[in-house]
């Protein structure tokens, strides 16, 4: 997680002439959605919103599920407020 976060944040992929982080991921056949999930988890770890123990105790799949549920909840509230 930390490595991908660092590559994206510091734009290290540009040193190898990749125009974007997405292009870098495609070259190495990484699943872009999965990498972004890992980066999101790592960002939450850095911000102190989750702890490494949460991942150890519940597993990374559970953490992904919690983030997905939270995102869906936010979208549902947005749709209700703006009647979309």
MOPAC internal coordinates of N, CA, C and O (Angstrom, degrees):
PM7 1SCF
backbone

  N    0.0000 0     0.00 0     0.00 0    0    0    0
  C    1.4475 1     0.00 0     0.00 0    1    0    0
  C    1.5188 1   110.37 1     0.00 0    2    1    0
  O    1.2310 1   120.99 1   133.78 1    3    2    1
  N    1.3188 1   115.71 1   -46.22 1    3    2    1
  C    1.4618 1   119.73 1  -175.63 1    5    3    2
  C    1.5269 1   111.52 1   -63.01 1    6    5    3
  O    1.2310 1   120.69 1   140.48 1    7    6    5
  N    1.3202 1   116.29 1   -39.52 1    7    6    5
  C    1.4643 1   119.91 1  -177.84 1    9    7    6
  C    1.5254 1   110.92 1   -63.57 1   10    9    7
  O    1.2310 1   120.27 1   131.32 1   11   10    9
  N    1.3220 1   117.09 1   -48.68 1   11   10    9
  C    1.4628 1   120.01 1  -179.73 1   13   11   10
  C    1.5294 1   111.11 1   -64.03 1   14   13   11
  O    1.2310 1   120.82 1   140.63 1   15   14   13
  N    1.3196 1   116.03 1   -39.37 1   15   14   13
  C    1.4647 1   120.69 1   177.26 1   17   15   14
  C    1.5295 1   109.54 1   -58.49 1   18   17   15
  O    1.2310 1   120.73 1   133.06 1   19   18   17
  N    1.3224 1   116.21 1   -46.94 1   19   18   17
  C    1.4638 1   121.79 1  -179.14 1   21   19   18
  C    1.5281 1   111.58 1   -63.76 1   22   21   19
  O    1.2310 1   120.49 1   135.28 1   23   22   21
  N    1.3202 1   116.68 1   -44.72 1   23   22   21
  C    1.4658 1   120.76 1   179.76 1   25   23   22
  C    1.5202 1   110.32 1   -59.52 1   26   25   23
  O    1.2310 1   120.51 1   136.20 1   27   26   25
  N    1.3268 1   116.63 1   -43.80 1   27   26   25
  C    1.4659 1   120.33 1  -179.24 1   29   27   26
  C    1.5223 1   111.06 1   -71.00 1   30   29   27
  O    1.2310 1   120.22 1   129.43 1   31   30   29
  N    1.3097 1   117.19 1   -50.57 1   31   30   29
  C    1.4651 1   122.46 1  -174.91 1   33   31   30
  C    1.5321 1   111.71 1   -60.90 1   34   33   31
  O    1.2310 1   120.59 1   135.87 1   35   34   33
  N    1.3196 1   116.47 1   -44.13 1   35   34   33
  C    1.4646 1   120.77 1  -176.53 1   37   35   34
  C    1.5278 1   112.86 1   -93.25 1   38   37   35
  O    1.2310 1   121.03 1  -176.30 1   39   38   37
  N    1.3516 1   115.64 1     3.70 1   39   38   37
  C    1.4668 1   122.92 1   178.86 1   41   39   38
  C    1.5306 1   111.91 1    53.19 1   42   41   39
  O    1.2310 1   120.80 1  -137.77 1   43   42   41
  N    1.3188 1   116.07 1    42.23 1   43   42   41
  C    1.4598 1   121.40 1  -178.29 1   45   43   42
  C    1.5253 1   112.56 1   -67.86 1   46   45   43
  O    1.2310 1   120.17 1   157.54 1   47   46   45
  N    1.3245 1   117.29 1   -22.46 1   47   46   45
  C    1.4643 1   121.64 1   179.20 1   49   47   46
  C    1.5268 1   111.15 1   -61.10 1   50   49   47
  O    1.2310 1   119.79 1   155.26 1   51   50   49
  N    1.3154 1   118.00 1   -24.74 1   51   50   49
  C    1.4695 1   121.68 1  -178.51 1   53   51   50
  C    1.5267 1   112.21 1   -67.44 1   54   53   51
  O    1.2310 1   120.22 1   154.62 1   55   54   53
  N    1.3347 1   117.19 1   -25.38 1   55   54   53
  C    1.4646 1   120.46 1   178.53 1   57   55   54
  C    1.5247 1   111.74 1   -66.29 1   58   57   55
  O    1.2310 1   120.34 1   158.32 1   59   58   57
  N    1.3180 1   116.96 1   -21.68 1   59   58   57
  C    1.4625 1   121.84 1   176.44 1   61   59   58
  C    1.5199 1   111.32 1  -103.27 1   62   61   59
  O    1.2310 1   120.96 1  -159.85 1   63   62   61
  N    1.3156 1   115.77 1    20.15 1   63   62   61
  C    1.4733 1   123.90 1   174.89 1   65   63   62
  C    1.5246 1   114.73 1    67.10 1   66   65   63
  O    1.2310 1   119.89 1  -154.99 1   67   66   65
  N    1.3336 1   117.81 1    25.01 1   67   66   65
  C    1.4633 1   120.04 1   171.48 1   69   67   66
  C    1.5194 1   106.96 1   -85.13 1   70   69   67
  O    1.2310 1   120.51 1   -46.35 1   71   70   69
  N    1.3225 1   116.63 1   133.65 1   71   70   69
  C    1.4619 1   120.05 1  -177.42 1   73   71   70
  C    1.5217 1   112.57 1   -76.48 1   74   73   71
  O    1.2310 1   120.70 1   157.29 1   75   74   73
  N    1.3253 1   116.26 1   -22.71 1   75   74   73
  C    1.4665 1   119.86 1  -177.92 1   77   75   74
  C    1.5301 1   109.93 1  -148.38 1   78   77   75
  O    1.2310 1   121.73 1   -16.94 1   79   78   77
  N    1.3152 1   114.30 1   163.06 1   79   78   77
  C    1.4606 1   120.23 1   175.90 1   81   79   78
  C    1.5270 1   109.66 1   -63.96 1   82   81   79
  O    1.2310 1   120.48 1   142.71 1   83   82   81
  N    1.3264 1   116.69 1   -37.29 1   83   82   81
  C    1.4696 1   121.27 1   178.41 1   85   83   82
  C    1.5249 1   111.40 1   -61.43 1   86   85   83
  O    1.2310 1   120.38 1   138.23 1   87   86   85
  N    1.3271 1   116.88 1   -41.77 1   87   86   85
  C    1.4673 1   120.60 1   178.57 1   89   87   86
  C    1.5287 1   110.59 1   -63.62 1   90   89   87
  O    1.2310 1   120.56 1   139.93 1   91   90   89
  N    1.3151 1   116.54 1   -40.07 1   91   90   89
  C    1.4608 1   121.95 1   176.54 1   93   91   90
  C    1.5277 1   110.46 1   -59.55 1   94   93   91
  O    1.2310 1   120.49 1   133.90 1   95   94   93
  N    1.3286 1   116.67 1   -46.10 1   95   94   93
  C    1.4672 1   121.10 1  -179.63 1   97   95   94
  C    1.5229 1   111.47 1   -63.92 1   98   97   95
  O    1.2310 1   120.47 1   137.32 1   99   98   97
  N    1.3303 1   116.72 1   -42.68 1   99   98   97
  C    1.4661 1   120.42 1  -179.83 1  101   99   98
  C    1.5303 1   111.25 1   -61.94 1  102  101   99
  O    1.2310 1   120.25 1   140.12 1  103  102  101
  N    1.3221 1   117.12 1   -39.88 1  103  102  101
  C    1.4617 1   120.54 1  -179.08 1  105  103  102
  C    1.5277 1   111.14 1   -59.44 1  106  105  103
  O    1.2310 1   120.51 1   139.99 1  107  106  105
  N    1.3107 1   116.63 1   -40.01 1  107  106  105
  C    1.4607 1   120.61 1  -178.91 1  109  107  106
  C    1.5257 1   112.76 1   -92.31 1  110  109  107
  O    1.2310 1   120.27 1  -171.11 1  111  110  109
  N    1.3138 1   117.10 1     8.89 1  111  110  109
  C    1.4710 1   123.72 1   178.27 1  113  111  110
  C    1.5227 1   113.15 1    59.10 1  114  113  111
  O    1.2310 1   120.62 1  -146.72 1  115  114  113
  N    1.3282 1   116.42 1    33.28 1  115  114  113
  C    1.4641 1   120.17 1   174.57 1  117  115  114
  C    1.5164 1   108.74 1   -82.75 1  118  117  115
  O    1.2310 1   120.47 1   -38.06 1  119  118  117
  N    1.3055 1   116.72 1   141.94 1  119  118  117
  C    1.4525 1   120.90 1   175.14 1  121  119  118
  C    1.5257 1   107.95 1   -74.80 1  122  121  119
  O    1.2310 1   121.21 1   -64.46 1  123  122  121
  N    1.3104 1   115.29 1   115.54 1  123  122  121
  C    1.4618 1   121.25 1  -174.18 1  125  123  122
  C    1.5264 1   112.82 1   -59.37 1  126  125  123
  O    1.2310 1   120.15 1   136.20 1  127  126  125
  N    1.3144 1   117.32 1   -43.80 1  127  126  125
  C    1.4712 1   120.75 1  -178.80 1  129  127  126
  C    1.5279 1   111.14 1   -62.22 1  130  129  127
  O    1.2310 1   120.49 1   138.61 1  131  130  129
  N    1.3245 1   116.67 1   -41.39 1  131  130  129
  C    1.4655 1   120.43 1   179.87 1  133  131  130
  C    1.5191 1   111.10 1   -65.68 1  134  133  131
  O    1.2310 1   120.19 1   136.13 1  135  134  133
  N    1.3181 1   117.23 1   -43.87 1  135  134  133
  C    1.4671 1   120.71 1   179.35 1  137  135  134
  C    1.5204 1   110.29 1   -61.04 1  138  137  135
  O    1.2310 1   120.35 1   137.00 1  139  138  137
  N    1.3361 1   116.95 1   -43.00 1  139  138  137
  C    1.4670 1   119.33 1   178.95 1  141  139  138
  C    1.5296 1   111.35 1   -65.10 1  142  141  139
  O    1.2310 1   119.77 1   147.26 1  143  142  141
  N    1.3143 1   118.05 1   -32.74 1  143  142  141
  C    1.4727 1   120.24 1   174.91 1  145  143  142
  C    1.5264 1   110.59 1   -63.80 1  146  145  143
  O    1.2310 1   120.80 1   134.78 1  147  146  145
  N    1.3234 1   116.08 1   -45.22 1  147  146  145
  C    1.4683 1   119.76 1   178.53 1  149  147  146
  C    1.5282 1   111.30 1   -62.76 1  150  149  147
  O    1.2310 1   120.43 1   138.91 1  151  150  149
  N    1.3219 1   116.78 1   -41.09 1  151  150  149
  C    1.4654 1   120.12 1   178.14 1  153  151  150
  C    1.5194 1   110.21 1   -63.21 1  154  153  151
  O    1.2310 1   120.52 1   140.10 1  155  154  153
  N    1.3093 1   116.61 1   -39.90 1  155  154  153
  C    1.4695 1   120.30 1   178.77 1  157  155  154
  C    1.5334 1   111.08 1   -63.26 1  158  157  155
  O    1.2310 1   120.47 1   137.05 1  159  158  157
  N    1.3161 1   116.71 1   -42.95 1  159  158  157
  C    1.4690 1   120.47 1   177.55 1  161  159  158
  C    1.5251 1   109.75 1   -62.39 1  162  161  159
  O    1.2310 1   120.48 1   134.79 1  163  162  161
  N    1.3223 1   116.69 1   -45.21 1  163  162  161
  C    1.4617 1   119.89 1  -179.29 1  165  163  162
  C    1.5301 1   111.07 1   -63.09 1  166  165  163
  O    1.2310 1   120.03 1   140.33 1  167  166  165
  N    1.3147 1   117.55 1   -39.67 1  167  166  165
  C    1.4647 1   121.38 1   177.25 1  169  167  166
  C    1.5204 1   110.50 1   -61.41 1  170  169  167
  O    1.2310 1   120.45 1   138.24 1  171  170  169
  N    1.3239 1   116.74 1   -41.76 1  171  170  169
  C    1.4659 1   120.43 1   178.20 1  173  171  170
  C    1.5294 1   111.00 1   -65.81 1  174  173  171
  O    1.2310 1   120.35 1   145.20 1  175  174  173
  N    1.3282 1   116.93 1   -34.80 1  175  174  173
  C    1.4707 1   120.71 1   174.73 1  177  175  174
  C    1.5276 1   110.18 1   -63.20 1  178  177  175
  O    1.2310 1   120.61 1   134.45 1  179  178  177
  N    1.3299 1   116.43 1   -45.55 1  179  178  177
  C    1.4660 1   120.58 1   179.92 1  181  179  178
  C    1.5254 1   111.97 1   -62.96 1  182  181  179
  O    1.2310 1   120.94 1   143.46 1  183  182  181
  N    1.3343 1   115.81 1   -36.54 1  183  182  181
  C    1.4669 1   120.76 1  -178.85 1  185  183  182
  C    1.5223 1   112.91 1   -81.12 1  186  185  183
  O    1.2310 1   120.43 1   175.47 1  187  186  185
  N    1.3269 1   116.79 1    -4.53 1  187  186  185
  C    1.4603 1   120.66 1   178.53 1  189  187  186
  C    1.5165 1   114.60 1    78.44 1  190  189  187
  O    1.2310 1   120.19 1  -168.19 1  191  190  189
  N    1.3383 1   117.24 1    11.81 1  191  190  189
  C    1.4677 1   120.09 1  -179.39 1  193  191  190
  C    1.5177 1   112.17 1   -78.55 1  194  193  191
  O    1.2310 1   120.56 1   153.95 1  195  194  193
  N    1.3257 1   116.54 1   -26.05 1  195  194  193
  C    1.4623 1   120.99 1   171.43 1  197  195  194
  C    1.5233 1   107.42 1  -133.00 1  198  197  195
  O    1.2310 1   121.05 1   -17.66 1  199  198  197
  N    1.3052 1   115.60 1   162.34 1  199  198  197
  C    1.4652 1   121.46 1   179.75 1  201  199  198
  C    1.5181 1   108.85 1  -117.03 1  202  201  199
  O    1.2310 1   121.36 1   -24.72 1  203  202  201
  N    1.3065 1   115.01 1   155.28 1  203  202  201
  C    1.4599 1   119.92 1   178.52 1  205  203  202
  C    1.5240 1   110.76 1   -58.74 1  206  205  203
  O    1.2310 1   120.79 1   149.76 1  207  206  205
  N    1.3356 1   116.10 1   -30.24 1  207  206  205
  C    1.4695 1   120.33 1   177.66 1  209  207  206
  C    1.5311 1   111.04 1   -63.66 1  210  209  207
  O    1.2310 1   120.46 1   147.23 1  211  210  209
  N    1.3412 1   116.73 1   -32.77 1  211  210  209
  C    1.4686 1   120.33 1   177.23 1  213  211  210
  C    1.5260 1   110.26 1   -60.03 1  214  213  211
  O    1.2310 1   121.03 1   138.28 1  215  214  213
  N    1.3238 1   115.64 1   -41.72 1  215  214  213
  C    1.4650 1   120.12 1   179.26 1  217  215  214
  C    1.5245 1   109.91 1   -70.37 1  218  217  215
  O    1.2310 1   120.35 1   136.32 1  219  218  217
  N    1.3250 1   116.94 1   -43.68 1  219  218  217
  C    1.4727 1   120.46 1   179.36 1  221  219  218
  C    1.5293 1   111.27 1   -61.49 1  222  221  219
  O    1.2310 1   120.49 1   138.12 1  223  222  221
  N    1.3220 1   116.66 1   -41.88 1  223  222  221
  C    1.4690 1   120.81 1  -176.23 1  225  223  222
  C    1.5221 1   113.34 1   -77.35 1  226  225  223
  O    1.2310 1   120.13 1   146.04 1  227  226  225
  N    1.3320 1   117.36 1   -33.96 1  227  226  225
  C    1.4666 1   120.57 1  -172.44 1  229  227  226
  C    1.5231 1   114.32 1  -112.87 1  230  229  227
  O    1.2310 1   119.98 1   160.67 1  231  230  229
  N    1.3170 1   117.64 1   -19.33 1  231  230  229
  C    1.4609 1   121.38 1  -177.53 1  233  231  230
  C    1.5138 1   111.78 1    90.54 1  234  233  231
  O    1.2310 1   121.21 1   -26.75 1  235  234  233
  N    1.3192 1   115.28 1   153.25 1  235  234  233
  C    1.4629 1   121.04 1  -177.65 1  237  235  234
  C    1.5264 1   111.15 1   -67.52 1  238  237  235
  O    1.2310 1   119.84 1   145.81 1  239  238  237
  N    1.3309 1   117.92 1   -34.19 1  239  238  237
  C    1.4689 1   120.75 1   179.69 1  241  239  238
  C    1.5258 1   110.67 1   -61.43 1  242  241  239
  O    1.2310 1   120.38 1   140.96 1  243  242  241
  N    1.3292 1   116.88 1   -39.04 1  243  242  241
  C    1.4644 1   120.70 1   178.21 1  245  243  242
  C    1.5275 1   110.37 1   -65.18 1  246  245  243
  O    1.2310 1   120.22 1   138.56 1  247  246  245
  N    1.3270 1   117.19 1   -41.44 1  247  246  245
  C    1.4661 1   121.04 1   178.80 1  249  247  246
  C    1.5281 1   109.70 1   -61.98 1  250  249  247
  O    1.2310 1   119.99 1   136.37 1  251  250  249
  N    1.3388 1   117.63 1   -43.63 1  251  250  249
  C    1.4675 1   120.92 1   176.25 1  253  251  250
  C    1.5267 1   110.53 1   -58.61 1  254  253  251
  O    1.2310 1   120.61 1   137.18 1  255  254  253
  N    1.3227 1   116.43 1   -42.82 1  255  254  253
  C    1.4642 1   121.82 1  -179.81 1  257  255  254
  C    1.5244 1   111.11 1   -62.24 1  258  257  255
  O    1.2310 1   120.45 1   136.95 1  259  258  257
  N    1.3247 1   116.75 1   -43.05 1  259  258  257
  C    1.4686 1   120.84 1   178.81 1  261  259  258
  C    1.5223 1   110.20 1   -61.80 1  262  261  259
  O    1.2310 1   120.06 1   135.11 1  263  262  261
  N    1.3352 1   117.49 1   -44.89 1  263  262  261
  C    1.4664 1   120.51 1   178.93 1  265  263  262
  C    1.5197 1   111.02 1   -62.66 1  266  265  263
  O    1.2310 1   120.16 1   139.19 1  267  266  265
  N    1.3305 1   117.29 1   -40.81 1  267  266  265
  C    1.4670 1   120.90 1   179.06 1  269  267  266
  C    1.5185 1   110.98 1   -63.49 1  270  269  267
  O    1.2310 1   120.47 1   136.38 1  271  270  269
  N    1.3167 1   116.71 1   -43.62 1  271  270  269
  C    1.4694 1   120.90 1   179.11 1  273  271  270
  C    1.5194 1   110.36 1   -63.71 1  274  273  271
  O    1.2310 1   120.40 1   139.04 1  275  274  273
  N    1.3291 1   116.84 1   -40.96 1  275  274  273
  C    1.4629 1   121.31 1   179.46 1  277  275  274
  C    1.5270 1   110.19 1   -64.49 1  278  277  275
  O    1.2310 1   120.15 1   136.19 1  279  278  277
  N    1.3266 1   117.33 1   -43.81 1  279  278  277
  C    1.4583 1   121.70 1   178.96 1  281  279  278
  C    1.5221 1   110.60 1   -62.82 1  282  281  279
  O    1.2310 1   119.98 1   136.26 1  283  282  281
  N    1.3259 1   117.63 1   -43.74 1  283  282  281
  C    1.4672 1   121.44 1   178.31 1  285  283  282
  C    1.5194 1   110.50 1   -62.18 1  286  285  283
  O    1.2310 1   120.37 1   140.01 1  287  286  285
  N    1.3123 1   116.90 1   -39.99 1  287  286  285
  C    1.4618 1   121.56 1   178.49 1  289  287  286
  C    1.5220 1   110.57 1   -62.05 1  290  289  287
  O    1.2310 1   120.34 1   136.42 1  291  290  289
  N    1.3283 1   116.95 1   -43.58 1  291  290  289
  C    1.4654 1   120.70 1   178.32 1  293  291  290
  C    1.5217 1   111.32 1   -63.50 1  294  293  291
  O    1.2310 1   120.53 1   137.06 1  295  294  293
  N    1.3379 1   116.59 1   -42.94 1  295  294  293
  C    1.4641 1   120.22 1   179.36 1  297  295  294
  C    1.5238 1   111.29 1   -64.01 1  298  297  295
  O    1.2310 1   120.46 1   137.73 1  299  298  297
  N    1.3298 1   116.73 1   -42.27 1  299  298  297
  C    1.4634 1   119.89 1   178.59 1  301  299  298
  C    1.5211 1   111.00 1   -60.85 1  302  301  299
  O    1.2310 1   120.35 1   137.50 1  303  302  301
  N    1.3326 1   116.94 1   -42.50 1  303  302  301
  C    1.4644 1   120.21 1   177.59 1  305  303  302
  C    1.5228 1   111.33 1   -63.87 1  306  305  303
  O    1.2310 1   120.32 1   140.02 1  307  306  305
  N    1.3200 1   117.00 1   -39.98 1  307  306  305
  C    1.4603 1   121.58 1   177.90 1  309  307  306
  C    1.5280 1   110.16 1   -60.79 1  310  309  307
  O    1.2310 1   120.60 1   133.02 1  311  310  309
  N    1.3373 1   116.46 1   -46.98 1  311  310  309
  C    1.4572 1   120.58 1  -179.24 1  313  311  310
  C    1.5245 1   111.62 1   -62.96 1  314  313  311
  O    1.2310 1   120.25 1   142.34 1  315  314  313
  N    1.3297 1   117.14 1   -37.66 1  315  314  313
  C    1.4651 1   120.77 1   178.65 1  317  315  314
  C    1.5218 1   111.13 1   -66.10 1  318  317  315
  O    1.2310 1   120.65 1   136.24 1  319  318  317
  N    1.3208 1   116.37 1   -43.76 1  319  318  317
  C    1.4658 1   120.65 1  -178.00 1  321  319  318
  C    1.5224 1   110.82 1   -66.25 1  322  321  319
  O    1.2310 1   120.38 1   137.52 1  323  322  321
  N    1.3193 1   116.88 1   -42.48 1  323  322  321
  C    1.4566 1   120.80 1  -175.29 1  325  323  322
  C    1.5245 1   113.60 1   -98.97 1  326  325  323
  O    1.2310 1   120.09 1  -173.95 1  327  326  325
  N    1.3147 1   117.43 1     6.05 1  327  326  325
  C    1.4726 1   123.49 1   176.85 1  329  327  326
  C    1.5233 1   112.26 1    49.52 1  330  329  327
  O    1.2310 1   121.25 1  -132.08 1  331  330  329
  N    1.3124 1   115.21 1    47.92 1  331  330  329
  C    1.4749 1   118.99 1   179.38 1  333  331  330
  C    1.5101 1   109.14 1   -90.70 1  334  333  331
  O    1.2310 1   120.10 1   180.00 1  335  334  333

